[in-house]
Amino acid sequence: MPKTDQSVVIMAPITEIWNRIRNFHDMSWAPNVIASLDNPGEVDGNTVGAKRVLNGVFHETLRSVDPNSYTITYSIDDGPSPVSAAEISNYVGKIHLSKSGDGVHVSWTSSWESKSEDGVEFCHGIYVALLGELKNSFN
C-alpha cells in the first residue's frame, strides 16, 4: 500500500492553526499551491460529506473532522495521473495537529491502494508545498 508522511512544526497556538485548516472549503492559506477551489453540493466545509475540487482536477470528500484531537481525514475520489480513479482506490489523507514544545507539529499523511508507487513522489511534493504554505501563513 503506497503512503506518504510529511510534517512541519509551526510556532503558533494550536487553536489558531486548527481554525485556519478546519474548513474543508477554505484553503486561502495556500495561494501558491491552490489556484482554485470549487464546492460542489450543498454540504458546508465543516460537515462530513463536504466535497471540493482543487485546481479543477482533484475531487475530494471530507470523511471526518475531530476538533478534540485536531484531526481531519478526507478521500481523493479522482484526480490527475498518477492519482486518478483508474489508478488508485481507497485514498485516505489525514491532517493531524499536536503540541510540540513551544510549537505545533502538523502531520499530513496519506495512503491508498495501487499497483504502482508513482503517486508517492507526486503526493509528497504537493503536501510538502501545502505544509510550507501553512507555515508561511503564520509568519
C-alpha positions in Angstrom: 0.0 0.0 0.0 1.7 3.3 -1.1 1.8 6.0 1.5 3.3 9.4 2.3 4.2 11.1 5.6 5.1 14.8 5.8 5.2 17.2 8.7 6.3 20.6 9.9 6.4 22.4 13.2 4.7 25.8 13.3 5.2 28.3 16.1 1.6 29.4 16.7 -1.2 28.4 19.1 -2.8 25.1 18.1 -6.3 26.6 18.1 -5.1 29.2 15.5 -3.7 26.6 13.2 -6.8 24.5 13.7 -9.1 27.4 12.8 -7.1 28.0 9.7 -7.4 24.5 8.3 -10.6 23.0 9.7 -12.9 24.3 7.0 -12.6 21.9 4.1 -13.8 24.6 1.7 -11.2 27.2 2.6 -7.6 26.8 1.5 -6.9 30.5 1.1 -3.8 30.0 3.3 -2.2 28.2 0.3 -2.4 30.6 -2.6 0.8 29.4 -4.3 -0.5 25.8 -4.4 -4.3 26.1 -4.7 -5.3 28.3 -7.6 -9.0 27.4 -7.4 -11.3 25.6 -5.0 -14.9 24.7 -6.1 -17.5 23.5 -3.6 -19.9 21.1 -5.4 -23.0 20.2 -3.5 -24.8 21.9 -0.6 -22.8 20.5 2.4 -20.7 23.1 4.2 -17.0 22.8 4.7 -17.2 21.8 8.3 -19.5 18.9 7.8 -18.6 15.3 6.9 -19.5 14.6 3.3 -18.4 18.0 2.1 -16.9 17.9 -1.4 -14.3 20.1 -3.1 -12.5 20.3 -6.4 -8.9 21.7 -6.1 -7.3 23.3 -9.1 -10.1 21.9 -11.3 -8.7 18.3 -11.1 -8.6 16.9 -7.5 -12.0 15.7 -6.4 -12.1 15.2 -2.7 -14.6 14.3 0.1 -14.3 15.2 3.8 -14.5 12.0 5.8 -14.1 13.2 9.4 -13.4 16.3 11.4 -12.4 15.9 15.1 -11.8 19.2 16.9 -10.9 17.3 20.1 -7.9 15.5 18.5 -7.3 18.2 15.9 -7.7 15.7 13.1 -9.2 15.8 9.6 -9.5 12.9 7.2 -10.6 13.1 3.5 -10.5 11.0 0.4 -9.3 11.7 -3.1 -12.1 10.4 -5.3 -10.4 11.3 -8.6 -7.5 13.4 -9.9 -4.8 13.6 -12.5 -2.5 10.7 -13.1 -1.0 9.1 -11.1 -3.9 9.6 -8.6 -6.8 9.2 -11.0 -9.7 6.9 -10.0 -8.4 4.5 -12.7 -5.0 4.2 -11.0 -5.8 4.3 -7.2 -8.5 3.4 -4.8 -9.3 3.9 -1.2 -7.2 7.1 -0.9 -7.3 8.5 2.7 -5.5 11.7 3.6 -5.1 12.7 7.2 -4.1 16.0 8.8 -3.3 15.9 12.5 -2.1 18.7 14.9 -0.3 18.0 18.1 1.6 20.2 20.6 5.4 20.0 20.2 7.4 22.1 22.7 6.5 25.7 22.1 5.0 24.9 18.7 2.6 22.6 16.9 3.5 19.5 15.0 1.4 19.3 11.8 1.4 15.9 10.2 -0.1 15.2 6.8 -0.2 11.6 5.8 -1.9 9.6 3.1 -2.3 6.1 1.9 -4.1 4.3 -0.9 -4.3 1.1 -2.9 -2.5 0.9 -6.2 -0.3 -1.4 -8.3 2.2 1.4 -8.7 4.3 3.6 -6.4 4.1 6.5 -8.9 1.7 8.5 -6.7 4.1 8.6 -3.7 6.5 11.3 -5.1 3.7 13.2 -6.7 1.7 13.4 -3.5 4.7 14.0 -1.3 5.7 17.1 -3.2 2.2 18.6 -3.1 1.9 18.0 0.7 5.3 19.5 1.4 4.3 22.6 -0.6 1.0 22.8 1.3 2.7 22.5 4.7 5.2 25.2 3.7 2.3 27.5 2.7 0.5 26.8 6.0 3.7 27.6 8.0 4.3 30.7 5.9 0.8 31.9 6.6 1.8 32.4 10.3 4.9 34.5 9.5 
